[in-house]
Amino acid sequence: MIQRLSSVALPTLPADVVRPRFDRGAARIGIVHLGLGAFHRAHQAVATEAVLAGGDLQWGIAGVSLRSPDTRDALQPQDGLYTVAVRSGSGDRLEVIGAILTQLVAPEDPEAVLALMAAPATRIVSLTVTEKGYCHNPATGELDRDHPDIVHDLANSHAPRSVPGFLVEALRRRREAGLPPFTVLSCDNLPANGATARRVVAAFAELRDDALGSFVAREVPFPSTMVDRIVPATTDDDRALVAERLGVEDAWPVMTEPFRQWVIEDHFADGRPDWTAGGARFVADVEPFELMKLRLLNGSHSTLAYLGYLAGHETVSEAMADAPFADLLAAMMEREIAPTLPPLFGFDLAAYRAELLQRFRNPALRHRTWQIAMDGSQKVPQRLLGTIRDRLKAGEPFERLALGLAGWIRYVGGRDERGGAIDVRDPMAARLRALSDGAGEDPERLADAFLSVREVFGDDLAGDLRLRRTVAQALARLITVGSAAAVAERV
């Protein structure tokens, strides 16, 4: 049987495989990370690896899975080690990451997670929990007080389920122990992700206790960040490729692209790693970078995912090889999205757009359109609707953005253009499917039904007649001629 990746196996790896360049036994946990998924392991953990390799050993990571034990179960037998495979058309570069020193599963032992978050050495709690992990209304950014996990955590503060529940209980314990608060560092694709985290966490704390809510709002730093790296879901083929290169088995490698970007607001409670060693950039104001990325990259990615999936394209690179899809994104970025962005002095926006299109074309990454299409009810307000609001206010056209939005509406209806069932993964999947079934193939009824979902569209867009008309027109083309032809019409 093939040997498993582990500390013992490290010396046997091929010479061209990068491995941890620090004493893992001497490193200490300074960061607790909630949401131990592929993105964190390909992004923040890689930057932290560079910090540790530089000799600052106080910033080891404890990774916490909030739902499934799969990542813990894969990494524990490997001593927490895993491989990052950086893939491009010119070849692959493999690095074994050792920054994650321990792994926990919150539902199994919430007390262990709380104790680690409240420990004196923990100075940062970082998050990659996706939009739905904030238990908020995505249209308003406010805490959803009726969310089942929030209701549970208010009644069971010592055994929380939600991100706000864990953060507030750990902060309460630190406050009572006379310890400084940790910094809450959101690394999710949300506009003003730090401000969003502050709003929902402070609101939850206030529901528990007025003084605790004031303490969180006043004393706890929530710096905003902008994160950017494409990380597809790992497949069995990926595992086989990595095992062949390593000569040992890695149960949970991550595959990614050469590009990565991390822009961080420099506001921390009690020190921070020098993540510039891993390519990060500290700034006073993240918002212009964040808006650029959310609208240009994420908005385009979601548009391509919904329309590409409907047209039968399994991956992003496959959709980009279909020329009208690539042309649609290029035109949407240049004509509809870029005019809504604030100026970034010294930043070449045209070059950034071109780089995004090239990244989407990367043939070595199998980034499935279905994966990007997940949780659209949480993503669409951030990725598409903010841009549409700005275009509406300016009186400017947004037909390509509307086509992407119409693609989402068709996708969550649960049937592709060949009549096959779509496995829609979304917190609102049942409700959205019911709306689609009720409206049938009538584009105006579909537009009316979906724009009535105020958790997604808010009160302003729900009643906007121009948006309703433009989305209905886009839906009519998708229903009549299909996604591929509708995309070709909008280039």
C-alpha positions as CSV (number, residue, x, y, z in Angstrom):
1,M,0.0,0.0,0.0
2,I,1.1,3.5,-0.8
3,Q,2.4,5.5,2.2
4,R,0.3,8.4,3.6
5,L,1.7,11.9,3.7
6,S,2.9,12.7,7.3
7,S,5.8,14.2,9.1
8,V,7.7,10.9,8.8
9,A,7.2,10.9,5.0
10,L,8.4,14.4,4.4
11,P,12.1,13.4,3.9
12,T,11.1,11.0,1.2
13,L,9.3,13.5,-1.0
14,P,10.8,14.5,-4.4
15,A,13.3,17.3,-4.3
16,D,11.1,19.7,-6.3
17,V,8.3,19.5,-3.7
18,V,8.5,22.4,-1.2
19,R,7.9,21.3,2.4
20,P,7.6,23.1,5.7
21,R,10.7,25.2,6.5
22,F,10.2,25.7,10.2
23,D,10.1,23.6,13.4
24,R,6.4,22.7,13.7
25,G,7.0,21.4,17.2
26,A,8.2,24.8,18.3
27,A,5.3,26.7,16.7
28,R,2.4,28.0,18.8
29,I,-1.2,28.6,18.0
30,G,-2.0,32.3,17.6
31,I,-4.8,32.0,15.0
32,V,-8.1,30.1,15.3
33,H,-9.6,29.8,11.9
34,L,-13.4,29.0,11.5
35,G,-14.3,27.3,8.2
36,L,-11.5,24.9,7.4
37,G,-12.2,24.6,3.7
38,A,-10.2,24.4,0.5
39,F,-10.0,28.2,0.1
40,H,-8.5,28.9,3.5
41,R,-5.9,26.1,3.0
42,A,-4.9,27.5,-0.5
43,H,-4.9,31.2,0.6
44,Q,-4.5,32.4,4.2
45,A,-2.7,29.2,5.4
46,V,-0.2,29.6,2.5
47,A,0.5,33.2,3.5
48,T,0.9,32.1,7.2
49,E,3.3,29.3,6.1
50,A,5.6,32.0,4.8
51,V,5.4,33.9,8.1
52,L,6.3,30.7,10.1
53,A,9.1,29.9,7.6
54,G,10.5,33.4,8.3
55,G,11.0,32.5,12.0
56,D,7.9,34.1,13.6
57,L,6.5,30.9,15.3
58,Q,3.7,32.5,17.3
59,W,1.2,32.3,14.5
60,G,0.3,28.7,14.0
61,I,-3.3,27.9,13.0
62,A,-5.9,25.8,14.7
63,G,-8.5,25.0,12.0
64,V,-12.1,24.5,13.0
65,S,-14.7,22.8,10.8
66,L,-18.1,24.1,11.7
67,R,-20.2,21.3,10.1
68,S,-18.5,18.2,8.6
69,P,-15.6,16.2,10.1
70,D,-14.2,15.3,6.6
71,T,-11.3,17.7,6.6
72,R,-10.2,16.8,10.1
73,D,-10.5,13.2,9.3
74,A,-8.3,13.6,6.3
75,L,-5.7,15.8,7.9
76,Q,-5.2,14.3,11.3
77,P,-3.6,11.1,10.1
78,Q,-1.3,13.3,8.0
79,D,-0.2,15.3,11.1
80,G,-2.1,18.3,9.6
81,L,0.0,18.3,6.5
82,Y,-1.5,18.7,3.0
83,T,-0.4,19.6,-0.5
84,V,-1.2,22.8,-2.4
85,A,-0.9,22.1,-6.1
86,V,-0.4,25.3,-8.1
87,R,-1.6,24.5,-11.6
88,S,-1.1,26.3,-14.9
89,G,-0.7,25.5,-18.5
90,S,3.0,25.6,-18.1
91,G,3.2,23.0,-15.4
92,D,2.5,22.3,-11.7
93,R,4.2,23.4,-8.5
94,L,3.6,21.4,-5.3
95,E,4.1,22.7,-1.7
96,V,3.3,20.8,1.5
97,I,1.8,23.2,4.0
98,G,2.4,22.7,7.8
99,A,0.8,25.9,9.2
100,I,-2.4,24.2,10.5
101,L,-1.1,22.7,13.7
102,T,-4.4,21.2,14.9
103,Q,-7.9,20.5,13.6
104,L,-11.2,20.5,15.5
105,V,-14.9,19.8,14.6
106,A,-17.1,22.3,16.3
107,P,-20.3,20.1,16.7
108,E,-18.3,17.3,18.2
109,D,-16.8,19.4,21.0
110,P,-17.9,23.1,21.0
111,E,-16.3,23.6,24.4
112,A,-12.8,22.7,23.0
113,V,-13.3,25.3,20.3
114,L,-14.4,28.0,22.8
115,A,-11.5,27.2,25.1
116,L,-9.0,27.6,22.3
117,M,-10.6,30.9,21.1
118,A,-10.5,32.2,24.7
119,A,-6.9,31.1,25.3
120,P,-4.4,33.9,26.0
121,A,-2.2,33.0,23.1
122,T,-5.1,33.3,20.5
123,R,-5.0,36.8,19.1
124,I,-6.8,36.4,15.8
125,V,-10.0,34.5,14.9
126,S,-10.3,34.4,11.1
127,L,-13.3,33.3,9.0
128,T,-14.0,31.7,5.7
129,V,-17.5,30.5,6.4
130,T,-19.1,31.7,3.1
131,E,-21.9,34.3,2.9
132,K,-24.5,32.0,4.6
133,G,-22.2,31.5,7.7
134,Y,-22.9,35.1,8.9
135,C,-26.6,34.2,9.6
136,H,-27.6,37.6,8.1
137,N,-30.1,38.9,5.6
138,P,-28.0,39.2,2.4
139,A,-30.0,42.2,1.1
140,T,-29.5,44.3,4.2
141,G,-26.5,42.8,6.0
142,E,-28.4,42.7,9.3
143,L,-28.4,39.7,11.6
144,D,-31.3,37.3,10.9
145,R,-32.7,37.0,14.4
146,D,-35.0,34.2,13.3
147,H,-32.2,32.0,11.9
148,P,-32.4,28.6,13.6
149,D,-28.8,28.7,14.7
150,I,-29.2,32.1,16.2
151,V,-32.3,31.0,18.1
152,H,-30.4,28.0,19.3
153,D,-27.3,29.9,20.4
154,L,-29.3,32.4,22.4
155,A,-30.7,29.5,24.4
156,N,-27.5,27.5,24.5
157,S,-24.6,30.0,24.8
158,H,-22.1,27.4,26.0
159,A,-22.7,25.0,23.1
160,P,-23.1,27.3,20.1
161,R,-23.6,26.3,16.5
162,S,-23.3,29.6,14.6
163,V,-20.2,31.8,13.9
164,P,-21.7,34.8,15.9
165,G,-22.5,32.4,18.7
166,F,-18.9,31.1,19.0
167,L,-17.3,34.5,18.6
168,V,-19.5,36.2,21.2
169,E,-19.2,33.4,23.8
170,A,-15.4,33.4,23.4
171,L,-15.2,37.2,23.6
172,R,-17.3,37.1,26.8
173,R,-15.0,34.6,28.4
174,R,-11.9,36.7,27.5
175,R,-13.6,39.8,28.9
176,E,-14.4,38.1,32.2
177,A,-10.8,36.8,32.4
178,G,-9.3,40.3,31.8
179,L,-7.8,39.3,28.5
180,P,-7.8,41.6,25.5
181,P,-10.2,40.7,22.7
182,F,-9.0,38.9,19.7
183,T,-9.3,40.4,16.2
184,V,-12.1,39.0,14.1
185,L,-10.7,38.7,10.5
186,S,-13.3,38.0,7.8
187,C,-11.8,36.5,4.6
188,D,-15.2,35.9,2.9
189,N,-16.4,37.5,-0.4
190,L,-18.7,40.1,1.2
191,P,-18.7,43.8,0.6
192,A,-17.2,45.5,3.7
193,N,-16.8,42.0,5.2
194,G,-15.3,43.4,8.4
195,A,-18.2,45.8,8.9
196,T,-20.7,43.0,8.1
197,A,-19.0,40.7,10.7
198,R,-19.0,43.5,13.2
199,R,-22.7,44.3,12.6
200,V,-24.0,40.7,13.0
201,V,-21.7,39.8,15.9
202,A,-22.4,43.0,17.8
203,A,-26.2,42.5,17.2
204,F,-26.0,39.0,18.5
205,A,-23.9,40.1,21.5
206,E,-26.5,42.8,22.3
207,L,-29.3,40.1,22.2
208,R,-27.4,38.3,24.9
209,D,-26.5,41.3,27.0
210,D,-26.5,45.1,26.3
211,A,-23.1,45.6,27.9
212,L,-21.6,42.7,26.0
213,G,-23.0,44.2,22.8
214,S,-21.4,47.6,23.5
215,F,-18.1,45.9,24.3
216,V,-18.0,44.0,21.0
217,A,-19.0,47.1,19.0
218,R,-16.5,49.3,20.7
219,E,-13.5,47.2,21.6
220,V,-13.2,44.3,19.1
221,P,-11.4,45.0,15.7
222,F,-13.1,43.7,12.6
223,P,-10.7,44.6,9.8
224,S,-12.0,44.2,6.3
225,T,-10.1,42.2,3.7
226,M,-10.1,41.4,0.0
227,V,-9.2,37.8,-0.9
228,D,-8.6,36.4,-4.4
229,R,-7.6,33.0,-5.5
230,I,-9.5,30.5,-7.6
231,V,-9.7,27.1,-5.7
232,P,-11.8,24.4,-7.4
233,A,-13.2,21.5,-5.3
234,T,-10.7,18.6,-5.1
235,T,-11.5,15.5,-7.1
236,D,-10.3,11.9,-7.0
237,D,-8.4,12.6,-10.2
238,D,-6.6,15.5,-8.3
239,R,-5.7,13.1,-5.5
240,A,-4.3,10.6,-8.0
241,L,-2.2,13.3,-9.7
242,V,-0.8,14.6,-6.4
243,A,0.0,11.0,-5.2
244,E,1.9,10.3,-8.4
245,R,4.0,13.4,-7.9
246,L,4.6,13.0,-4.2
247,G,5.1,9.2,-4.1
248,V,2.7,9.2,-1.1
249,E,-1.0,9.6,-0.7
250,D,-2.6,12.9,0.3
251,A,-6.2,12.5,1.2
252,W,-7.1,16.2,1.0
253,P,-4.8,18.2,-1.3
254,V,-6.0,21.5,-2.7
255,M,-5.7,22.6,-6.3
256,T,-5.3,26.3,-7.2
257,E,-3.9,28.8,-9.7
258,P,-0.6,30.8,-9.5
259,F,-2.4,34.1,-8.8
260,R,-3.3,35.1,-5.3
261,Q,-4.1,38.5,-3.7
262,W,-4.9,39.5,-0.1
263,V,-5.5,43.1,0.8
264,I,-6.0,43.7,4.6
265,E,-7.1,46.7,6.6
266,D,-4.4,47.2,9.1
267,H,-6.4,47.3,12.3
268,F,-5.6,44.6,14.9
269,A,-6.2,44.3,18.6
270,D,-3.0,42.6,19.8
271,G,-0.4,42.3,17.0
272,R,-0.6,40.4,13.7
273,P,1.6,38.3,11.4
274,D,3.6,40.0,8.8
275,W,1.6,38.4,6.0
276,T,3.5,40.5,3.4
277,A,6.0,37.6,3.5
278,G,3.2,35.6,1.8
279,G,2.3,38.4,-0.7
280,A,-0.4,40.2,1.3
281,R,-0.8,44.0,1.3
282,F,-1.8,46.1,4.3
283,V,-3.8,49.2,3.6
284,A,-5.9,51.9,5.4
285,D,-9.0,51.3,3.2
286,V,-9.8,48.0,1.6
287,E,-13.1,49.0,0.0
288,P,-12.0,50.1,-3.5
289,F,-10.0,46.8,-3.9
290,E,-12.9,44.8,-2.5
291,L,-15.5,46.4,-4.7
292,M,-13.3,45.9,-7.8
293,K,-12.9,42.2,-7.0
294,L,-16.5,41.5,-6.0
295,R,-17.9,43.1,-9.1
296,L,-15.3,42.2,-11.7
297,L,-14.2,38.7,-10.7
298,N,-17.0,37.4,-8.6
299,G,-19.8,39.0,-10.6
300,S,-18.4,37.7,-13.8
301,H,-17.7,34.3,-12.3
302,S,-21.3,33.9,-11.1
303,T,-22.6,35.1,-14.5
304,L,-20.4,32.5,-16.3
305,A,-21.4,29.8,-13.9
306,Y,-25.2,30.1,-14.3
307,L,-25.2,30.7,-18.1
308,G,-22.4,28.3,-18.7
309,Y,-24.1,25.5,-16.7
310,L,-27.4,26.0,-18.5
311,A,-25.5,25.8,-21.8
312,G,-23.9,22.5,-20.8
313,H,-20.5,23.7,-19.9
314,E,-19.1,21.7,-16.9
315,T,-16.1,23.9,-16.1
316,V,-15.1,27.6,-16.3
317,S,-12.3,27.0,-18.8
318,E,-14.7,25.0,-21.0
319,A,-17.2,27.9,-21.0
320,M,-14.4,30.4,-21.7
321,A,-13.4,28.3,-24.7
322,D,-16.8,29.0,-26.1
323,A,-16.0,32.4,-27.7
324,P,-19.4,34.2,-27.1
325,F,-19.2,33.5,-23.3
326,A,-15.7,35.0,-23.1
327,D,-16.8,38.0,-25.2
328,L,-19.9,38.5,-23.0
329,L,-17.7,38.7,-19.9
330,A,-15.2,41.0,-21.5
331,A,-18.0,43.4,-22.6
332,M,-19.8,43.2,-19.2
333,M,-16.6,44.0,-17.3
334,E,-15.7,46.9,-19.6
335,R,-19.0,48.5,-20.3
336,E,-21.3,47.7,-17.3
337,I,-19.1,47.0,-14.3
338,A,-15.9,49.1,-14.6
339,P,-17.8,52.4,-14.9
340,T,-19.3,51.7,-11.4
341,L,-15.9,51.4,-9.7
342,P,-14.1,54.2,-7.8
343,P,-10.7,55.2,-9.1
344,L,-7.7,53.2,-7.9
345,F,-4.8,55.5,-8.5
346,G,-1.8,53.7,-10.0
347,F,-3.8,50.6,-10.6
348,D,-4.2,49.4,-14.2
349,L,-7.9,48.3,-14.4
350,A,-7.8,47.3,-18.0
351,A,-4.8,45.0,-17.3
352,Y,-6.7,43.5,-14.3
353,R,-9.7,42.7,-16.5
354,A,-7.5,41.1,-19.1
355,E,-5.7,39.0,-16.3
356,L,-9.1,37.9,-15.0
357,L,-10.2,36.6,-18.4
358,Q,-6.8,34.8,-18.7
359,R,-7.2,33.2,-15.3
360,F,-10.7,31.9,-16.2
361,R,-9.2,30.3,-19.3
362,N,-6.6,28.3,-17.2
363,P,-6.9,24.8,-18.7
364,A,-5.2,23.1,-15.8
365,L,-8.0,24.0,-13.3
366,R,-11.2,22.1,-13.5
367,H,-13.4,24.7,-11.7
368,R,-16.9,23.4,-12.0
369,T,-19.7,25.8,-12.9
370,W,-21.9,23.9,-10.5
371,Q,-19.5,24.7,-7.6
372,I,-19.5,28.4,-8.3
373,A,-23.3,28.3,-8.7
374,M,-23.9,27.2,-5.1
375,D,-25.6,29.5,-2.6
376,G,-26.7,32.0,-5.2
377,S,-29.3,33.6,-3.0
378,Q,-26.4,34.7,-0.7
379,K,-24.0,35.6,-3.5
380,V,-26.1,37.4,-6.0
381,P,-26.8,40.5,-3.8
382,Q,-23.1,41.0,-3.3
383,R,-21.8,40.1,-6.8
384,L,-24.5,41.4,-9.2
385,L,-27.1,43.5,-7.5
386,G,-24.8,46.3,-6.2
387,T,-23.6,46.9,-9.7
388,I,-27.1,46.8,-11.1
389,R,-28.2,49.4,-8.4
390,D,-25.5,51.7,-9.6
391,R,-26.4,51.3,-13.2
392,L,-30.0,52.0,-12.4
393,K,-29.1,55.2,-10.5
394,A,-27.0,56.4,-13.4
395,G,-29.7,55.6,-15.9
396,E,-27.3,53.3,-17.8
397,P,-28.0,50.0,-19.5
398,F,-27.2,46.7,-17.7
399,E,-28.5,44.0,-20.2
400,R,-25.5,41.7,-19.6
401,L,-25.8,41.9,-15.9
402,A,-29.5,41.2,-16.2
403,L,-28.7,38.1,-18.3
404,G,-26.5,36.8,-15.6
405,L,-29.3,37.4,-13.0
406,A,-31.8,35.7,-15.3
407,G,-29.4,32.8,-15.6
408,W,-29.5,32.4,-11.8
409,I,-33.3,32.5,-11.8
410,R,-33.4,29.7,-14.5
411,Y,-30.8,27.7,-12.6
412,V,-32.5,27.6,-9.3
413,G,-35.7,26.4,-11.1
414,G,-34.0,23.1,-10.9
415,R,-34.1,22.0,-14.6
416,D,-31.5,22.5,-17.2
417,E,-32.2,23.2,-20.9
418,R,-32.3,19.5,-21.7
419,G,-34.8,18.8,-19.0
420,G,-32.3,17.2,-16.6
421,A,-32.5,17.9,-12.8
422,I,-30.1,20.4,-11.3
423,D,-28.7,19.7,-7.8
424,V,-29.3,23.2,-6.5
425,R,-27.4,23.8,-3.3
426,D,-28.8,27.0,-1.7
427,P,-30.2,27.9,1.8
428,M,-33.4,29.0,0.0
429,A,-33.5,26.2,-2.6
430,A,-37.0,24.9,-1.7
431,R,-38.6,28.4,-1.7
432,L,-36.9,29.4,-5.0
433,R,-38.0,26.2,-6.7
434,A,-41.6,26.7,-5.5
435,L,-41.5,30.3,-7.0
436,S,-40.2,28.9,-10.3
437,D,-42.7,26.1,-10.5
438,G,-45.5,28.6,-9.7
439,A,-44.5,31.0,-12.5
440,G,-43.7,28.3,-15.1
441,E,-42.2,29.5,-18.4
442,D,-43.8,32.9,-18.2
443,P,-40.8,35.4,-18.1
444,E,-42.9,38.2,-16.6
445,R,-44.3,36.0,-13.9
446,L,-40.8,34.7,-13.1
447,A,-39.4,38.2,-12.8
448,D,-42.2,39.3,-10.6
449,A,-41.9,36.2,-8.4
450,F,-38.2,36.4,-7.8
451,L,-38.0,40.2,-7.4
452,S,-40.5,39.8,-4.6
453,V,-37.8,37.9,-2.5
454,R,-36.8,40.9,-0.4
455,E,-34.1,38.9,1.4
456,V,-32.3,38.9,-1.9
457,F,-33.5,42.1,-3.7
458,G,-34.3,44.4,-0.8
459,D,-37.3,46.8,-0.9
460,D,-35.7,49.1,-3.4
461,L,-35.2,46.6,-6.2
462,A,-38.3,44.6,-5.5
463,G,-40.4,47.5,-6.8
464,D,-38.1,48.7,-9.6
465,L,-40.0,48.5,-12.9
466,R,-37.0,49.0,-15.1
467,L,-35.2,46.1,-13.4
468,R,-38.3,43.9,-13.7
469,R,-38.7,44.7,-17.4
470,T,-35.0,44.1,-18.2
471,V,-34.8,40.8,-16.3
472,A,-38.1,39.6,-17.9
473,Q,-36.6,40.3,-21.3
474,A,-33.5,38.3,-20.5
475,L,-35.6,35.5,-19.2
476,A,-37.6,35.5,-22.3
477,R,-34.5,35.0,-24.4
478,L,-33.2,32.2,-22.2
479,I,-36.5,30.4,-22.3
480,T,-37.0,30.9,-26.1
481,V,-33.5,30.3,-27.6
482,G,-31.5,28.9,-24.7
483,S,-28.4,30.2,-22.9
484,A,-25.8,29.8,-25.7
485,A,-27.9,31.8,-28.2
486,A,-28.9,34.4,-25.6
487,V,-25.3,34.9,-24.7
488,A,-24.3,35.3,-28.4
489,E,-27.0,38.0,-28.8
490,R,-25.6,40.0,-25.9
491,V,-21.9,40.1,-26.9
